[in-house]
Amino acid sequence: MSILAPFLSRVVRQGRLTVIAPDGAEEHFGTPTTGFPELTLRFASRAGMRRIILDPRLGAAEAFMDGDMRIEGGDIMDLIGLIRMNTPWDRGAALKDKTWLGRRADWVKTRIGSINRQRRSRANVKHHYDIGNDLYRLFLDDDMQYSCAYWPRPDMTLEEAQVVKKVHIAAKLALKPGLRVLDIGCGWGGMAITLAKLEQVEVLGITLSEEQFALARQRAEAAGVADRVTFELIDYRDLAAREAGRFDRIVSVGMFEHVGAPNFETFFRAAANLMTADGVMLLHTIGRFGRPGSTDAFTRKYIFPGGYIPALSETLAASEKSRLIATDIETLRLHYALTLRQWYARTLAHEAEITAMMGTRFFRMWTFYLAGATSAFESGGMGNYQIQFARSRHALPLTRDYIAAAEEDFGARRV
């Protein structure tokens, strides 16, 4: 019996997983089940097997990245999916709380790993976003939206779903001509440019990524909206100290995950201070179902150092301290899974280019990241939240009808 047998025999019940040790010995786990993958893991060394026992997620990732673990009859998406599908977050089983010690360990890991002072925030952003725009062009949509798309219909293209996402967010912002809009974590400028095309508003996009900043400015010029859309390389905390009360609307998409749990209250206080007295904010973020948790070792080390996915309870608790009213909350359960599967397919389709650009180990790491994220949204405890905040209870219409009406209006315009 291999050192992996006790672990895999507990986890893999449905589906079929064959493990081939370096000496050729085979072990089989699970039972063939409709809808569950059947695949083989072949290990080049026992060190690769030991890695998984010491830290299942990080160990499996590094064994895969280094070629110590090869997958046959499927790919990394199938392997991670098989594990997750056997232990789905929403499986309806009897619930057991973690021990006090386990909860305390998670709390410590989360806080230490996501302190994110300003210098550290810049370094963390550079780690993930300044690795080259050419990589992101290969797997994102034409507008380079690096966040969850919105899928009213699953048969939409990625490009269509990202357009609908931007329109959906614009509708919740209740845009009007002449408003001043702030985009915190503007990416490559797609959201800011779209808002300016949909309505006669002025938009400031801020980012800490030099690569994103440079391209966003070029794109605003090319789109003919540079007179109303500007970008700045600045931390939201510095902007709040300089521009108090300037913005009628704030939008932040896919940035809150980088704020870090110790800074949640700082983020919302800055947002509240940046808004006018009747300002409105739309926060689009990945979030945890259930209670707060901790960031896994693979993600902390390779993907988003300093990142932390918040529970809804943490997000709202932090916002309440700045007297922000949560005027609308939408939970996107499977939208990111659909988005990630599109990114994963496009990544595989560009394997040769990405490998030539970044190397084989990076390509394996990137596919592990996308596959793991997909499984977290399909079977794990991750979803997306769109939370609308207002400073005044009078800032928005009394019912949600205006959102649908604005979506229909904006959707008819070319963006």
C-alpha positions as CSV (number, residue, x, y, z in Angstrom):
1,M,0.0,0.0,0.0
2,S,1.4,3.4,-1.0
3,I,1.6,6.4,1.3
4,L,-1.2,8.0,-0.7
5,A,-3.7,5.1,-0.1
6,P,-5.1,6.1,3.3
7,F,-5.8,9.6,2.0
8,L,-7.2,8.7,-1.5
9,S,-9.3,5.8,-0.1
10,R,-11.2,8.3,2.1
11,V,-11.6,11.0,-0.6
12,V,-12.2,9.1,-3.9
13,R,-15.5,7.2,-3.5
14,Q,-17.2,8.0,-6.8
15,G,-15.2,8.0,-10.1
16,R,-12.1,6.0,-10.7
17,L,-8.5,7.0,-9.9
18,T,-5.6,4.7,-10.7
19,V,-2.2,5.5,-9.1
20,I,1.0,4.1,-10.6
21,A,4.0,4.3,-8.3
22,P,7.6,4.8,-9.6
23,D,8.2,1.0,-9.3
24,G,5.1,0.3,-11.5
25,A,2.8,-0.8,-8.7
26,E,-0.8,0.1,-9.3
27,E,-3.6,1.0,-6.9
28,H,-7.2,1.8,-7.7
29,F,-9.5,4.1,-5.8
30,G,-13.3,4.7,-6.1
31,T,-16.0,3.1,-8.2
32,P,-16.8,4.1,-11.8
33,T,-19.7,6.5,-11.7
34,T,-21.6,8.3,-14.4
35,G,-20.5,12.0,-14.5
36,F,-17.3,11.4,-12.6
37,P,-13.9,11.3,-14.3
38,E,-11.7,8.2,-14.6
39,L,-8.0,8.9,-14.9
40,T,-4.5,7.7,-13.9
41,L,-1.8,9.4,-11.9
42,R,1.7,8.2,-12.7
43,F,4.5,9.3,-10.3
44,A,8.1,9.7,-11.4
45,S,9.4,9.6,-7.8
46,R,8.3,8.8,-4.3
47,A,9.2,12.4,-3.3
48,G,6.4,13.5,-5.5
49,M,4.0,11.3,-3.6
50,R,5.3,12.5,-0.2
51,R,4.7,16.1,-1.2
52,I,1.0,15.4,-1.4
53,I,0.8,13.9,2.0
54,L,2.6,16.8,3.6
55,D,0.3,19.4,2.0
56,P,-2.3,18.0,-0.4
57,R,-3.0,21.2,-2.5
58,L,0.5,22.7,-2.6
59,G,2.2,19.4,-2.8
60,A,0.0,18.2,-5.7
61,A,0.5,21.5,-7.5
62,E,4.3,21.4,-7.2
63,A,4.5,17.7,-8.1
64,F,2.4,18.5,-11.2
65,M,4.4,21.6,-12.0
66,D,7.7,19.8,-11.7
67,G,6.6,16.7,-13.7
68,D,6.8,14.3,-10.8
69,M,3.1,13.6,-11.2
70,R,1.7,13.0,-14.7
71,I,-2.0,12.7,-15.5
72,E,-3.2,10.1,-18.1
73,G,-6.7,9.7,-19.5
74,G,-7.6,13.2,-18.5
75,D,-6.1,16.5,-17.4
76,I,-5.6,18.6,-14.2
77,M,-9.2,19.9,-14.5
78,D,-10.4,16.3,-14.4
79,L,-8.2,15.4,-11.4
80,I,-9.2,18.4,-9.2
81,G,-12.8,18.0,-10.3
82,L,-12.8,14.4,-9.2
83,I,-11.5,15.3,-5.7
84,R,-13.9,18.2,-5.3
85,M,-16.9,16.3,-6.7
86,N,-16.5,13.7,-4.0
87,T,-16.6,16.3,-1.3
88,P,-18.8,19.2,-2.5
89,W,-19.2,22.1,-0.1
90,D,-23.0,22.0,-0.4
91,R,-23.4,18.2,0.0
92,G,-25.9,18.5,2.8
93,A,-24.0,16.2,5.2
94,A,-24.0,16.6,9.0
95,L,-22.0,19.6,10.0
96,K,-19.0,19.6,12.3
97,D,-17.3,22.8,13.4
98,K,-13.6,23.1,13.5
99,T,-11.9,23.0,16.9
100,W,-11.0,26.3,18.6
101,L,-7.3,25.6,17.7
102,G,-8.2,25.0,14.0
103,R,-10.2,28.2,13.8
104,R,-7.4,30.1,15.5
105,A,-4.8,28.8,13.1
106,D,-6.9,29.8,10.1
107,W,-7.4,33.3,11.6
108,V,-3.6,33.7,12.2
109,K,-2.7,32.5,8.7
110,T,-5.3,34.9,7.1
111,R,-4.2,38.0,9.0
112,I,-0.5,37.5,8.7
113,G,-0.7,36.6,5.0
114,S,-2.9,39.6,4.1
115,I,-1.7,42.6,6.1
116,N,-1.0,44.4,2.8
117,R,0.6,47.7,3.7
118,Q,1.0,49.9,0.7
119,R,4.5,48.8,-0.3
120,R,3.4,45.1,0.0
121,S,0.2,45.8,-2.0
122,R,2.3,47.1,-4.9
123,A,4.6,44.1,-4.8
124,N,1.6,41.7,-4.7
125,V,0.0,43.3,-7.7
126,K,3.3,43.2,-9.6
127,H,3.6,39.5,-8.9
128,H,0.3,38.6,-10.7
129,Y,-0.6,41.5,-13.0
130,D,2.8,42.7,-14.3
131,I,3.9,39.4,-15.8
132,G,3.0,40.7,-19.3
133,N,-0.2,41.8,-21.0
134,D,0.5,39.3,-23.8
135,L,-0.3,36.4,-21.5
136,Y,-3.7,37.8,-20.6
137,R,-4.6,38.6,-24.2
138,L,-4.3,34.9,-25.0
139,F,-7.1,33.6,-22.6
140,L,-9.3,36.6,-21.8
141,D,-12.1,38.1,-23.9
142,D,-11.4,40.9,-26.4
143,D,-12.0,43.6,-23.7
144,M,-9.6,41.8,-21.2
145,Q,-12.1,41.5,-18.4
146,Y,-10.2,39.5,-15.8
147,S,-13.3,38.8,-13.5
148,C,-16.4,36.8,-13.4
149,A,-18.7,37.3,-16.5
150,Y,-22.5,37.3,-16.3
151,W,-24.3,34.4,-18.0
152,P,-28.1,34.9,-18.4
153,R,-27.8,32.0,-20.9
154,P,-25.0,29.4,-20.7
155,D,-24.8,29.2,-24.5
156,M,-23.3,32.8,-24.7
157,T,-19.8,33.4,-25.8
158,L,-17.3,34.7,-23.3
159,E,-17.3,38.1,-25.1
160,E,-21.1,38.3,-24.9
161,A,-21.1,37.4,-21.2
162,Q,-18.5,40.0,-20.3
163,V,-20.5,42.7,-22.1
164,V,-23.6,41.7,-20.2
165,K,-21.6,41.8,-16.9
166,K,-20.5,45.4,-17.6
167,V,-24.1,46.4,-18.5
168,H,-25.4,44.7,-15.4
169,I,-23.0,46.6,-13.2
170,A,-23.7,49.9,-15.0
171,A,-27.4,49.5,-14.4
172,K,-26.8,49.0,-10.6
173,L,-24.7,52.2,-10.6
174,A,-27.8,54.2,-11.7
175,L,-25.7,56.3,-14.0
176,K,-26.7,59.8,-15.1
177,P,-25.0,62.3,-17.3
178,G,-22.4,64.4,-15.6
179,L,-21.7,62.1,-12.7
180,R,-18.1,61.5,-11.6
181,V,-17.2,57.8,-11.3
182,L,-14.3,56.1,-9.6
183,D,-13.1,52.6,-10.7
184,I,-11.0,51.1,-7.9
185,G,-8.8,48.4,-9.4
186,C,-9.6,49.3,-13.0
187,G,-7.6,46.5,-14.7
188,W,-6.9,47.3,-18.3
189,G,-9.6,49.9,-18.5
190,G,-12.5,48.0,-20.0
191,M,-15.1,48.9,-17.3
192,A,-14.2,52.5,-17.2
193,I,-14.3,52.9,-21.0
194,T,-17.6,51.0,-21.2
195,L,-19.2,53.3,-18.5
196,A,-18.1,56.3,-20.5
197,K,-19.6,54.9,-23.7
198,L,-22.9,54.0,-22.0
199,E,-23.4,57.4,-20.4
200,Q,-21.9,60.9,-20.4
201,V,-19.9,60.4,-17.2
202,E,-16.4,61.2,-16.2
203,V,-14.4,58.2,-15.0
204,L,-11.1,57.9,-13.1
205,G,-9.6,54.4,-13.0
206,I,-6.9,53.6,-10.5
207,T,-4.6,50.6,-10.4
208,L,-1.2,49.6,-8.9
209,S,-0.2,47.6,-12.0
210,E,2.1,49.5,-14.3
211,E,1.3,47.1,-17.2
212,Q,-2.4,47.7,-16.8
213,F,-2.0,51.4,-16.3
214,A,-0.1,51.9,-19.6
215,L,-2.5,49.8,-21.7
216,A,-5.6,51.3,-20.1
217,R,-4.5,54.8,-21.2
218,Q,-3.8,53.6,-24.7
219,R,-7.2,52.0,-24.9
220,A,-9.0,55.1,-23.7
221,E,-7.3,57.1,-26.5
222,A,-8.2,54.5,-29.1
223,A,-11.8,54.4,-27.9
224,G,-12.1,58.2,-28.2
225,V,-13.0,58.7,-24.6
226,A,-9.7,60.0,-23.2
227,D,-11.3,63.4,-22.5
228,R,-13.7,61.8,-20.0
229,V,-11.7,58.7,-18.9
230,T,-8.4,59.0,-17.1
231,F,-6.2,56.6,-15.2
232,E,-3.8,56.9,-12.3
233,L,-1.2,54.7,-10.8
234,I,-2.2,55.2,-7.1
235,D,-3.3,53.3,-4.0
236,Y,-6.9,53.8,-3.0
237,R,-5.8,54.9,0.5
238,D,-3.7,57.7,-1.0
239,L,-6.5,58.8,-3.3
240,A,-8.9,59.0,-0.3
241,A,-6.6,61.4,1.4
242,R,-6.6,63.6,-1.6
243,E,-10.0,63.4,-3.2
244,A,-12.5,63.3,-0.3
245,G,-16.2,63.7,-1.4
246,R,-15.4,63.9,-5.1
247,F,-17.2,60.9,-6.6
248,D,-20.9,60.3,-7.2
249,R,-20.3,56.6,-8.0
250,I,-17.7,54.0,-7.2
251,V,-17.3,50.7,-8.9
252,S,-14.8,48.0,-7.9
253,V,-14.6,44.7,-9.7
254,G,-12.3,41.9,-8.7
255,M,-10.1,44.1,-6.5
256,F,-11.5,43.5,-3.0
257,E,-9.9,40.1,-3.0
258,H,-6.5,41.8,-2.8
259,V,-7.4,44.2,0.0
260,G,-6.6,41.7,2.8
261,A,-8.8,41.0,5.8
262,P,-7.0,43.4,8.2
263,N,-7.7,46.3,5.7
264,F,-11.4,45.7,5.1
265,E,-12.5,48.6,7.4
266,T,-9.8,50.9,5.9
267,F,-11.1,50.1,2.4
268,F,-14.7,50.9,3.2
269,R,-13.9,54.0,5.2
270,A,-11.8,55.2,2.2
271,A,-14.7,54.4,-0.2
272,A,-17.2,56.2,2.0
273,N,-15.0,59.3,2.3
274,L,-14.4,59.4,-1.5
275,M,-18.2,59.4,-2.2
276,T,-20.5,62.4,-2.2
277,A,-23.3,62.4,0.5
278,D,-25.7,60.7,-2.0
279,G,-23.0,58.5,-3.6
280,V,-23.5,54.9,-4.7
281,M,-21.0,52.0,-4.9
282,L,-21.1,48.7,-6.6
283,L,-18.6,46.1,-5.3
284,H,-18.1,42.9,-7.3
285,T,-16.0,40.4,-5.5
286,I,-15.3,36.7,-5.1
287,G,-16.7,35.6,-1.8
288,R,-16.9,32.5,0.5
289,F,-20.1,30.7,1.2
290,G,-20.4,30.2,4.9
291,R,-18.0,31.6,7.5
292,P,-14.6,33.2,7.1
293,G,-11.7,30.9,6.2
294,S,-8.1,31.2,5.1
295,T,-6.1,31.3,1.8
296,D,-4.6,28.0,0.8
297,A,-0.8,27.7,0.5
298,F,-0.7,27.3,-3.3
299,T,-2.6,30.5,-3.9
300,R,-0.6,32.4,-1.3
301,K,2.7,31.2,-2.8
302,Y,2.1,31.2,-6.5
303,I,-1.0,33.2,-7.5
304,F,-2.2,35.9,-5.2
305,P,0.3,36.6,-2.4
306,G,-1.6,38.7,0.2
307,G,-4.9,37.8,-1.3
308,Y,-7.9,36.8,0.8
309,I,-11.4,35.7,-0.3
310,P,-13.9,37.3,2.2
311,A,-17.1,35.8,3.6
312,L,-20.2,37.9,3.1
313,S,-20.4,38.4,6.8
314,E,-16.9,39.9,7.0
315,T,-17.6,42.2,4.1
316,L,-20.8,43.6,5.5
317,A,-19.5,43.9,9.0
318,A,-16.6,46.0,7.8
319,S,-18.9,48.2,5.6
320,E,-21.3,48.8,8.4
321,K,-18.6,50.6,10.4
322,S,-18.5,53.3,7.7
323,R,-22.3,53.7,7.7
324,L,-22.6,52.3,4.2
325,I,-26.1,50.9,3.5
326,A,-26.2,47.6,1.7
327,T,-29.0,48.5,-0.7
328,D,-28.8,45.4,-2.9
329,I,-27.0,42.0,-2.8
330,E,-26.8,39.5,-5.6
331,T,-25.1,36.1,-5.2
332,L,-23.6,34.7,-8.4
333,R,-23.3,31.0,-7.7
334,L,-22.0,29.4,-10.9
335,H,-21.2,32.4,-13.1
336,Y,-17.5,32.3,-12.4
337,A,-17.3,28.5,-13.0
338,L,-18.6,29.2,-16.5
339,T,-16.1,32.0,-17.0
340,L,-13.2,29.9,-15.8
341,R,-13.9,27.0,-18.0
342,Q,-13.7,29.4,-21.0
343,W,-10.4,30.8,-19.7
344,Y,-9.1,27.2,-19.2
345,A,-10.1,26.1,-22.7
346,R,-8.4,29.2,-24.2
347,T,-5.3,28.6,-22.1
348,L,-5.0,25.0,-23.4
349,A,-5.6,26.2,-26.9
350,H,-2.5,28.5,-26.6
351,E,-0.2,26.1,-24.8
352,A,2.6,26.5,-27.3
353,E,2.6,30.3,-27.1
354,I,2.3,30.4,-23.3
355,T,5.1,27.8,-22.9
356,A,7.4,29.7,-25.3
357,M,6.6,32.9,-23.4
358,M,6.7,31.7,-19.8
359,G,8.1,28.1,-19.7
360,T,6.6,24.7,-19.1
361,R,6.5,24.9,-15.3
362,F,4.5,28.2,-15.5
363,F,2.0,26.7,-17.9
364,R,1.4,23.8,-15.6
365,M,1.1,26.2,-12.7
366,W,-1.4,28.3,-14.6
367,T,-3.6,25.4,-15.6
368,F,-3.5,24.1,-12.0
369,Y,-4.7,27.6,-10.8
370,L,-7.5,27.8,-13.3
371,A,-8.6,24.2,-12.7
372,G,-8.6,24.6,-9.0
373,A,-10.5,27.8,-9.2
374,T,-13.1,26.2,-11.4
375,S,-13.7,23.3,-9.0
376,A,-14.0,25.8,-6.1
377,F,-16.9,27.5,-7.9
378,E,-18.5,24.3,-9.1
379,S,-18.2,22.1,-6.0
380,G,-16.3,24.1,-3.4
381,G,-17.2,27.0,-1.2
382,M,-16.7,29.9,-3.6
383,G,-19.1,32.3,-5.3
384,N,-19.4,35.9,-6.3
385,Y,-21.2,38.7,-4.7
386,Q,-22.3,42.0,-6.2
387,I,-23.1,44.3,-3.3
388,Q,-24.6,47.8,-3.9
389,F,-23.9,50.4,-1.2
390,A,-25.3,53.8,-0.7
391,R,-24.4,56.6,1.8
392,S,-28.0,57.8,1.9
393,R,-31.3,55.9,2.0
394,H,-32.7,58.4,-0.5
395,A,-30.0,57.9,-3.1
396,L,-31.8,55.2,-5.1
397,P,-35.3,54.3,-6.3
398,L,-37.5,52.5,-3.8
399,T,-37.7,49.3,-5.9
400,R,-35.3,47.3,-8.0
401,D,-37.2,48.0,-11.2
402,Y,-34.8,50.6,-12.3
403,I,-32.0,48.0,-12.7
404,A,-33.9,46.0,-15.3
405,A,-35.0,49.1,-17.1
406,A,-31.4,50.5,-17.2
407,E,-30.1,47.1,-18.4
408,E,-32.5,47.1,-21.3
409,D,-31.6,50.6,-22.2
410,F,-27.9,50.1,-21.9
411,G,-28.1,46.8,-23.6
412,A,-29.5,48.4,-26.7
413,R,-26.5,50.7,-27.0
414,R,-23.2,49.6,-28.6
415,V,-20.4,49.2,-26.1
